[in-house]
């Protein structure tokens, strides 16, 4: 648990500086749930009708790419969860 928290903190620090904190949070949360459900980046990209590198472009630390609410809803359908599972309980 502590290792996961430290890893999230470190990854958040090195993500593209143009991303807002909420955008970084959403990217990391989708990644966490995706990995827990056993989906690769490629599998999830194709499952939501995007090109094979779509998710990897968003999860790449050097990129400015981010999710929109429509994409988050599609991802939630594929991962069999609620879109609210991607959001923090309190404002960041």
N, CA, C and O atoms as a printed pandas DataFrame, in Angstrom:
     atom_number atom_name residue_name chain_id  residue_number  x_coord  y_coord  z_coord
0              1         N          UNK        A               1    0.826   -1.195    0.000
1              2        CA          UNK        A               1    0.000    0.000    0.000
2              3         C          UNK        A               1    0.871    1.260    0.000
3              4         O          UNK        A               1    0.661    2.152   -0.822
4              5         N          UNK        A               2    1.837    1.343    0.906
5              6        CA          UNK        A               2    2.714    2.503    0.969
6              7         C          UNK        A               2    3.499    2.639   -0.329
7              8         O          UNK        A               2    3.696    3.746   -0.830
8              9         N          UNK        A               3    3.949    1.502   -0.874
9             10        CA          UNK        A               3    4.678    1.522   -2.141
10            11         C          UNK        A               3    3.818    2.119   -3.252
11            12         O          UNK        A               3    4.304    2.921   -4.049
12            13         N          UNK        A               4    2.533    1.728   -3.309
13            14        CA          UNK        A               4    1.628    2.250   -4.331
14            15         C          UNK        A               4    1.424    3.752   -4.181
15            16         O          UNK        A               4    1.385    4.472   -5.179
16            17         N          UNK        A               5    1.295    4.229   -2.961
17            18        CA          UNK        A               5    1.109    5.651   -2.718
18            19         C          UNK        A               5    2.344    6.429   -3.160
19            20         O          UNK        A               5    2.224    7.477   -3.794
20            21         N          UNK        A               6    3.525    5.921   -2.830
21            22        CA          UNK        A               6    4.761    6.579   -3.238
22            23         C          UNK        A               6    4.916    6.573   -4.747
23            24         O          UNK        A               6    5.365    7.556   -5.335
24            25         N          UNK        A               7    4.544    5.464   -5.375
25            26        CA          UNK        A               7    4.645    5.368   -6.828
26            27         C          UNK        A               7    3.723    6.387   -7.490
27            28         O          UNK        A               7    4.132    7.051   -8.442
28            29         N          UNK        A               8    2.497    6.524   -7.010
29            30        CA          UNK        A               8    1.549    7.500   -7.558
30            31         C          UNK        A               8    2.097    8.911   -7.369
31            32         O          UNK        A               8    2.011    9.732   -8.282
32            33         N          UNK        A               9    2.656    9.203   -6.204
33            34        CA          UNK        A               9    3.229   10.518   -5.935
34            35         C          UNK        A               9    4.363   10.813   -6.904
35            36         O          UNK        A               9    4.427   11.902   -7.474
36            37         N          UNK        A              10    5.257    9.852   -7.092
37            38        CA          UNK        A              10    6.397   10.035   -7.988
38            39         C          UNK        A              10    5.940   10.238   -9.426
39            40         O          UNK        A              10    6.423   11.141  -10.110
40            41         N          UNK        A              11    5.023    9.415   -9.885
41            42        CA          UNK        A              11    4.531    9.518  -11.261
42            43         C          UNK        A              11    3.848   10.858  -11.471
43            44         O          UNK        A              11    4.002   11.469  -12.528
44            45         N          UNK        A              12    3.097   11.327  -10.483
45            46        CA          UNK        A              12    2.423   12.614  -10.587
46            47         C          UNK        A              12    3.439   13.741  -10.740
47            48         O          UNK        A              12    3.213   14.685  -11.498
48            49         N          UNK        A              13    4.542   13.645  -10.031
49            50        CA          UNK        A              13    5.572   14.676  -10.106
50            51         C          UNK        A              13    6.210   14.767  -11.485
51            52         O          UNK        A              13    6.568   15.858  -11.927
52            53         N          UNK        A              14    6.359   13.636  -12.171
53            54        CA          UNK        A              14    7.081   13.657  -13.437
54            55         C          UNK        A              14    6.168   13.696  -14.662
55            56         O          UNK        A              14    6.657   13.620  -15.789
56            57         N          UNK        A              15    4.851   13.812  -14.466
57            58        CA          UNK        A              15    3.948   13.942  -15.601
58            59         C          UNK        A              15    4.121   15.319  -16.226
59            60         O          UNK        A              15    4.666   16.233  -15.607
60            61         N          UNK        A              16    3.658   15.451  -17.438
61            62        CA          UNK        A              16    3.832   16.711  -18.172
62            63         C          UNK        A              16    3.332   17.886  -17.332
63            64         O          UNK        A              16    2.246   17.836  -16.755
64            65         N          UNK        A              17    4.135   18.929  -17.275
65            66        CA          UNK        A              17    3.827   20.064  -16.409
66            67         C          UNK        A              17    2.582   20.842  -16.830
67            68         O          UNK        A              17    2.034   21.591  -16.021
68            69         N          UNK        A              18    2.126   20.689  -18.053
69            70        CA          UNK        A              18    0.941   21.428  -18.493
70            71         C          UNK        A              18   -0.358   20.802  -17.977
71            72         O          UNK        A              18   -1.414   21.431  -18.045
72            73         N          UNK        A              19   -0.291   19.586  -17.471
73            74        CA          UNK        A              19   -1.495   18.929  -16.970
74            75         C          UNK        A              19   -1.855   19.457  -15.589
75            76         O          UNK        A              19   -0.982   19.650  -14.742
76            77         N          UNK        A              20   -3.130   19.688  -15.369
77            78        CA          UNK        A              20   -3.637   20.099  -14.068
78            79         C          UNK        A              20   -3.637   18.892  -13.128
79            80         O          UNK        A              20   -3.601   17.748  -13.582
80            81         N          UNK        A              21   -3.677   19.147  -11.826
81            82        CA          UNK        A              21   -3.666   18.060  -10.843
82            83         C          UNK        A              21   -4.823   17.083  -11.034
83            84         O          UNK        A              21   -4.638   15.876  -10.881
84            85         N          UNK        A              22   -6.004   17.580  -11.363
85            86        CA          UNK        A              22   -7.147   16.687  -11.564
86            87         C          UNK        A              22   -6.930   15.820  -12.798
87            88         O          UNK        A              22   -7.323   14.653  -12.804
88            89         N          UNK        A              23   -6.319   16.361  -13.833
89            90        CA          UNK        A              23   -6.038   15.570  -15.033
90            91         C          UNK        A              23   -5.029   14.464  -14.728
91            92         O          UNK        A              23   -5.179   13.337  -15.198
92            93         N          UNK        A              24   -4.017   14.782  -13.952
93            94        CA          UNK        A              24   -3.030   13.783  -13.545
94            95         C          UNK        A              24   -3.701   12.688  -12.716
95            96         O          UNK        A              24   -3.435   11.500  -12.902
96            97         N          UNK        A              25   -4.574   13.108  -11.800
97            98        CA          UNK        A              25   -5.285   12.141  -10.953
98            99         C          UNK        A              25   -6.110   11.185  -11.808
99           100         O          UNK        A              25   -6.046    9.970  -11.620
100          101         N          UNK        A              26   -6.880   11.725  -12.742
101          102        CA          UNK        A              26   -7.726   10.890  -13.594
102          103         C          UNK        A              26   -6.899    9.892  -14.404
103          104         O          UNK        A              26   -7.267    8.723  -14.516
104          105         N          UNK        A              27   -5.795   10.350  -14.961
105          106        CA          UNK        A              27   -4.934    9.467  -15.752
106          107         C          UNK        A              27   -4.412    8.324  -14.894
107          108         O          UNK        A              27   -4.427    7.166  -15.313
108          109         N          UNK        A              28   -3.952    8.652  -13.694
109          110        CA          UNK        A              28   -3.410    7.616  -12.809
110          111         C          UNK        A              28   -4.497    6.659  -12.316
111          112         O          UNK        A              28   -4.253    5.460  -12.178
112          113         N          UNK        A              29   -5.681    7.180  -12.053
113          114        CA          UNK        A              29   -6.770    6.337  -11.559
114          115         C          UNK        A              29   -7.252    5.376  -12.643
115          116         O          UNK        A              29   -7.495    4.200  -12.373
116          117         N          UNK        A              30   -7.391    5.878  -13.870
117          118        CA          UNK        A              30   -7.781    4.988  -14.979
118          119         C          UNK        A              30   -6.730    3.901  -15.147
119          120         O          UNK        A              30   -7.067    2.731  -15.330
120          121         N          UNK        A              31   -5.462    4.280  -15.086
121          122        CA          UNK        A              31   -4.380    3.301  -15.217
122          123         C          UNK        A              31   -4.459    2.233  -14.120
123          124         O          UNK        A              31   -4.329    1.039  -14.390
124          125         N          UNK        A              32   -4.673    2.681  -12.887
125          126        CA          UNK        A              32   -4.779    1.742  -11.758
126          127         C          UNK        A              32   -5.912    0.746  -11.966
127          128         O          UNK        A              32   -5.725   -0.458  -11.788
128          129         N          UNK        A              33   -7.084    1.244  -12.342
129          130        CA          UNK        A              33   -8.237    0.362  -12.550
130          131         C          UNK        A              33   -8.014   -0.529  -13.768
131          132         O          UNK        A              33   -8.352   -1.712  -13.743
132          133         N          UNK        A              34   -7.450    0.029  -14.823
133          134        CA          UNK        A              34   -7.147   -0.762  -16.029
134          135         C          UNK        A              34   -6.246   -1.929  -15.687
135          136         O          UNK        A              34   -6.511   -3.059  -16.098
136          137         N          UNK        A              35   -5.178   -1.672  -14.936
137          138        CA          UNK        A              35   -4.240   -2.737  -14.566
138          139         C          UNK        A              35   -4.890   -3.756  -13.634
139          140         O          UNK        A              35   -4.651   -4.957  -13.765
140          141         N          UNK        A              36   -5.702   -3.290  -12.703
141          142        CA          UNK        A              36   -6.406   -4.195  -11.786
142          143         C          UNK        A              36   -7.337   -5.135  -12.542
143          144         O          UNK        A              36   -7.478   -6.302  -12.179
144          145         N          UNK        A              37   -7.968   -4.623  -13.591
145          146        CA          UNK        A              37   -8.897   -5.425  -14.401
146          147         C          UNK        A              37   -8.179   -6.274  -15.447
147          148         O          UNK        A              37   -8.817   -7.054  -16.154
148          149         N          UNK        A              38   -6.848   -6.128  -15.551
149          150        CA          UNK        A              38   -6.068   -6.976  -16.452
150          151         C          UNK        A              38   -6.051   -6.537  -17.909
151          152         O          UNK        A              38   -5.783   -7.349  -18.794
152          153         N          UNK        A              39   -6.332   -5.271  -18.168
153          154        CA          UNK        A              39   -6.307   -4.759  -19.539
154          155         C          UNK        A              39   -4.954   -4.132  -19.847
155          156         O          UNK        A              39   -4.390   -3.415  -19.020
156          157         N          UNK        A              40   -4.441   -4.403  -21.034
157          158        CA          UNK        A              40   -3.258   -3.689  -21.507
158          159         C          UNK        A              40   -3.722   -2.352  -22.078
159          160         O          UNK        A              40   -4.915   -2.142  -22.298
160          161         N          UNK        A              41   -2.779   -1.458  -22.312
161          162        CA          UNK        A              41   -3.111   -0.184  -22.945
162          163         C          UNK        A              41   -3.732   -0.427  -24.314
163          164         O          UNK        A              41   -4.721    0.210  -24.679
164          165         N          UNK        A              42   -3.151   -1.342  -25.061
165          166        CA          UNK        A              42   -3.644   -1.629  -26.405
166          167         C          UNK        A              42   -5.054   -2.199  -26.384
167          168         O          UNK        A              42   -5.905   -1.790  -27.174
168          169         N          UNK        A              43   -5.304   -3.148  -25.475
169          170        CA          UNK        A              43   -6.631   -3.754  -25.380
170          171         C          UNK        A              43   -7.695   -2.709  -25.063
171          172         O          UNK        A              43   -8.765   -2.695  -25.672
172          173         N          UNK        A              44   -7.392   -1.834  -24.104
173          174        CA          UNK        A              44   -8.376   -0.816  -23.733
174          175         C          UNK        A              44   -8.581    0.173  -24.884
175          176         O          UNK        A              44   -9.714    0.559  -25.170
176          177         N          UNK        A              45   -7.515    0.577  -25.533
177          178        CA          UNK        A              45   -7.635    1.492  -26.674
178          179         C          UNK        A              45   -8.575    0.934  -27.737
179          180         O          UNK        A              45   -9.487    1.623  -28.194
180          181         N          UNK        A              46   -8.349   -0.301  -28.119
181          182        CA          UNK        A              46   -9.169   -0.924  -29.155
182          183         C          UNK        A              46  -10.604   -1.159  -28.680
183          184         O          UNK        A              46  -11.545   -1.060  -29.468
184          185         N          UNK        A              47  -10.770   -1.471  -27.388
185          186        CA          UNK        A              47  -12.105   -1.733  -26.838
186          187         C          UNK        A              47  -12.997   -0.501  -26.839
187          188         O          UNK        A              47  -14.222   -0.624  -26.857
188          189         N          UNK        A              48  -12.393    0.691  -26.818
189          190        CA          UNK        A              48  -13.200    1.916  -26.858
190          191         C          UNK        A              48  -13.225    2.534  -28.258
191          192         O          UNK        A              48  -13.682    3.663  -28.440
192          193         N          UNK        A              49  -12.729    1.779  -29.244
193          194        CA          UNK        A              49  -12.811    2.224  -30.626
194          195         C          UNK        A              49  -11.759    3.236  -31.039
195          196         O          UNK        A              49  -11.945    3.975  -32.006
196          197         N          UNK        A              50  -10.665    3.271  -30.312
197          198        CA          UNK        A              50   -9.579    4.215  -30.628
198          199         C          UNK        A              50   -8.413    3.458  -31.254
199          200         O          UNK        A              50   -8.419    2.229  -31.313
200          201         N          UNK        A              51   -7.408    4.208  -31.723
201          202        CA          UNK        A              51   -6.240    3.537  -32.297
202          203         C          UNK        A              51   -5.436    2.858  -31.195
203          204         O          UNK        A              51   -5.605    3.157  -30.013
204          205         N          UNK        A              52   -4.584    1.968  -31.586
205          206        CA          UNK        A              52   -3.882    1.087  -30.644
206          207         C          UNK        A              52   -3.011    1.838  -29.635
207          208         O          UNK        A              52   -2.724    1.306  -28.562
208          209         N          UNK        A              53   -2.587    3.057  -29.956
209          210        CA          UNK        A              53   -1.708    3.810  -29.050
210          211         C          UNK        A              53   -2.440    4.879  -28.239
211          212         O          UNK        A              53   -1.793    5.651  -27.531
212          213         N          UNK        A              54   -3.746    4.944  -28.322
213          214        CA          UNK        A              54   -4.507    6.009  -27.666
214          215         C          UNK        A              54   -4.221    6.092  -26.167
215          216         O          UNK        A              54   -3.854    7.155  -25.668
216          217         N          UNK        A              55   -4.383    4.996  -25.454
217          218        CA          UNK        A              55   -4.181    4.998  -24.001
218          219         C          UNK        A              55   -2.717    5.244  -23.665
219          220         O          UNK        A              55   -2.423    5.975  -22.719
220          221         N          UNK        A              56   -1.803    4.660  -24.406
221          222        CA          UNK        A              56   -0.382    4.858  -24.120
222          223         C          UNK        A              56    0.020    6.322  -24.302
223          224         O          UNK        A              56    0.890    6.815  -23.585
224          225         N          UNK        A              57   -0.602    7.016  -25.249
225          226        CA          UNK        A              57   -0.309    8.440  -25.429
226          227         C          UNK        A              57   -0.761    9.259  -24.221
227          228         O          UNK        A              57   -0.095   10.219  -23.833
228          229         N          UNK        A              58   -1.877    8.885  -23.639
229          230        CA          UNK        A              58   -2.372    9.600  -22.460
230          231         C          UNK        A              58   -1.539    9.252  -21.231
231          232         O          UNK        A              58   -1.224   10.134  -20.432
232          233         N          UNK        A              59   -1.182    7.992  -21.069
233          234        CA          UNK        A              59   -0.422    7.577  -19.903
234          235         C          UNK        A              59    1.063    7.944  -19.981
235          236         O          UNK        A              59    1.765    7.876  -18.972
236          237         N          UNK        A              60    1.548    8.329  -21.162
237          238        CA          UNK        A              60    2.948    8.715  -21.317
238          239         C          UNK        A              60    3.206   10.000  -20.533
239          240         O          UNK        A              60    2.468   10.977  -20.660
240          241         N          UNK        A              61    4.242    9.986  -19.738
241          242        CA          UNK        A              61    4.527   11.117  -18.866
242          243         C          UNK        A              61    4.938   12.379  -19.622
243          244         O          UNK        A              61    4.787   13.488  -19.109
244          245         N          UNK        A              62    5.449   12.218  -20.819
245          246        CA          UNK        A              62    5.955   13.370  -21.568
246          247         C          UNK        A              62    4.897   14.003  -22.475
247          248         O          UNK        A              62    5.170   15.012  -23.126
248          249         N          UNK        A              63    3.719   13.434  -22.526
249          250        CA          UNK        A              63    2.676   13.903  -23.450
250          251         C          UNK        A              63    1.661   14.801  -22.737
251          252         O          UNK        A              63    1.484   14.726  -21.521
252          253         N          UNK        A              64    1.007   15.645  -23.522
253          254        CA          UNK        A              64   -0.024   16.533  -23.006
254          255         C          UNK        A              64   -1.424   15.929  -23.148
255          256         O          UNK        A              64   -2.406   16.531  -22.712
256          257         N          UNK        A              65   -1.518   14.757  -23.748
257          258        CA          UNK        A              65   -2.817   14.128  -24.003
258          259         C          UNK        A              65   -3.545   13.872  -22.687
259          260         O          UNK        A              65   -2.923   13.606  -21.659
260          261         N          UNK        A              66   -4.874   13.957  -22.737
261          262        CA          UNK        A              66   -5.683   13.728  -21.548
262          263         C          UNK        A              66   -7.047   13.187  -21.943
263          264         O          UNK        A              66   -7.413   13.194  -23.118
264          265         N          UNK        A              67   -7.795   12.719  -20.955
265          266        CA          UNK        A              67   -9.124   12.171  -21.190
266          267         C          UNK        A              67  -10.169   13.284  -21.222
267          268         O          UNK        A              67   -9.976   14.352  -20.642
268          269         N          UNK        A              68  -11.276   13.014  -21.910
269          270        CA          UNK        A              68  -12.452   13.868  -21.795
270          271         C          UNK        A              68  -13.564   13.019  -21.184
271          272         O          UNK        A              68  -13.408   11.805  -21.047
272          273         N          UNK        A              69  -14.669   13.635  -20.820
273          274        CA          UNK        A              69  -15.723   12.902  -20.111
274          275         C          UNK        A              69  -16.357   11.809  -20.970
275          276         O          UNK        A              69  -16.777   10.778  -20.443
276          277         N          UNK        A              70  -16.430   12.014  -22.253
277          278        CA          UNK        A              70  -16.996   10.992  -23.136
278          279         C          UNK        A              70  -16.112    9.750  -23.134
279          280         O          UNK        A              70  -16.602    8.625  -23.034
280          281         N          UNK        A              71  -14.811    9.966  -23.244
281          282        CA          UNK        A              71  -13.868    8.842  -23.226
282          283         C          UNK        A              71  -13.873    8.147  -21.873
283          284         O          UNK        A              71  -13.810    6.919  -21.809
284          285         N          UNK        A              72  -13.947    8.913  -20.794
285          286        CA          UNK        A              72  -14.004    8.296  -19.459
286          287         C          UNK        A              72  -15.241    7.415  -19.316
287          288         O          UNK        A              72  -15.183    6.356  -18.690
288          289         N          UNK        A              73  -16.352    7.848  -19.892
289          290        CA          UNK        A              73  -17.565    7.041  -19.843
290          291         C          UNK        A              73  -17.400    5.741  -20.641
291          292         O          UNK        A              73  -17.822    4.677  -20.186
292          293         N          UNK        A              74  -16.789    5.826  -21.826
293          294        CA          UNK        A              74  -16.528    4.616  -22.628
294          295         C          UNK        A              74  -15.610    3.649  -21.881
295          296         O          UNK        A              74  -15.841    2.440  -21.874
296          297         N          UNK        A              75  -14.576    4.190  -21.259
297          298        CA          UNK        A              75  -13.632    3.357  -20.499
298          299         C          UNK        A              75  -14.347    2.677  -19.338
299          300         O          UNK        A              75  -14.113    1.500  -19.067
300          301         N          UNK        A              76  -15.213    3.409  -18.657
301          302        CA          UNK        A              76  -15.962    2.830  -17.537
302          303         C          UNK        A              76  -16.835    1.666  -18.003
303          304         O          UNK        A              76  -16.944    0.653  -17.311
304          305         N          UNK        A              77  -17.453    1.807  -19.167
305          306        CA          UNK        A              77  -18.265    0.713  -19.710
306          307         C          UNK        A              77  -17.413   -0.528  -19.949
307          308         O          UNK        A              77  -17.805   -1.636  -19.584
308          309         N          UNK        A              78  -16.256   -0.340  -20.557
309          310        CA          UNK        A              78  -15.375   -1.472  -20.877
310          311         C          UNK        A              78  -14.821   -2.112  -19.603
311          312         O          UNK        A              78  -14.739   -3.336  -19.504
312          313         N          UNK        A              79  -14.444   -1.282  -18.634
313          314        CA          UNK        A              79  -13.863   -1.810  -17.396
314          315         C          UNK        A              79  -14.913   -2.245  -16.381
315          316         O          UNK        A              79  -14.581   -2.695  -15.284
316          317         N          UNK        A              80  -16.184   -2.105  -16.757
317          318        CA          UNK        A              80  -17.295   -2.524  -15.900
318          319         C          UNK        A              80  -17.235   -1.836  -14.529
319          320         O          UNK        A              80  -17.298   -2.480  -13.482
320          321         N          UNK        A              81  -17.112   -0.517  -14.578
321          322        CA          UNK        A              81  -17.114    0.271  -13.353
322          323         C          UNK        A              81  -17.900    1.550  -13.626
323          324         O          UNK        A              81  -18.406    1.753  -14.730
324          325         N          UNK        A              82  -17.996    2.391  -12.637
325          326        CA          UNK        A              82  -18.687    3.665  -12.799
326          327         C          UNK        A              82  -17.683    4.755  -13.167
327          328         O          UNK        A              82  -16.544    4.715  -12.702
328          329         N          UNK        A              83  -18.077    5.727  -13.991
329          330        CA          UNK        A              83  -17.170    6.839  -14.273
330          331         C          UNK        A              83  -16.741    7.567  -13.000
331          332         O          UNK        A              83  -15.651    8.137  -12.946
332          333         N          UNK        A              84  -17.598    7.547  -11.978
333          334        CA          UNK        A              84  -17.231    8.233  -10.731
334          335         C          UNK        A              84  -16.076    7.538  -10.008
335          336         O          UNK        A              84  -15.452    8.129   -9.126
336          337         N          UNK        A              85  -15.791    6.290  -10.376
337          338        CA          UNK        A              85  -14.648    5.586   -9.773
338          339         C          UNK        A              85  -13.314    6.230  -10.149
339          340         O          UNK        A              85  -12.306    6.001   -9.480
340          341         N          UNK        A              86  -13.303    7.028  -11.208
341          342        CA          UNK        A              86  -12.074    7.678  -11.654
342          343         C          UNK        A              86  -11.807    8.991  -10.933
343          344         O          UNK        A              86  -10.688    9.503  -10.967
344          345         N          UNK        A              87  -12.822    9.535  -10.287
345          346        CA          UNK        A              87  -12.731   10.863   -9.679
346          347         C          UNK        A              87  -12.414   10.788   -8.188
347          348         O          UNK        A              87  -12.810    9.832   -7.522
348          349         N          UNK        A              88  -11.701   11.793   -7.652
349          350        CA          UNK        A              88  -11.434   11.822   -6.203
350          351         C          UNK        A              88  -12.699   12.114   -5.426
351          352         O          UNK        A              88  -13.656   12.671   -5.966
352          353         N          UNK        A              89  -12.704   11.735   -4.147
353          354        CA          UNK        A              89  -13.872   11.997   -3.311
354          355         C          UNK        A              89  -14.064   13.483   -3.042
355          356         O          UNK        A              89  -15.189   13.964   -2.905
356          357         N          UNK        A              90  -12.954   14.198   -2.969
357          358        CA          UNK        A              90  -13.007   15.646   -2.697
358          359         C          UNK        A              90  -12.248   16.366   -3.811
359          360         O          UNK        A              90  -11.412   15.783   -4.502
360          361         N          UNK        A              91  -12.564   17.637   -3.958
361          362        CA          UNK        A              91  -11.891   18.453   -4.971
362          363         C          UNK        A              91  -10.385   18.519   -4.684
363          364         O          UNK        A              91   -9.953   18.521   -3.531
364          365         N          UNK        A              92   -9.622   18.573   -5.742
365          366        CA          UNK        A              92   -8.168   18.649   -5.605
366          367         C          UNK        A              92   -7.748   20.110   -5.771
367          368         O          UNK        A              92   -6.560   20.423   -5.696
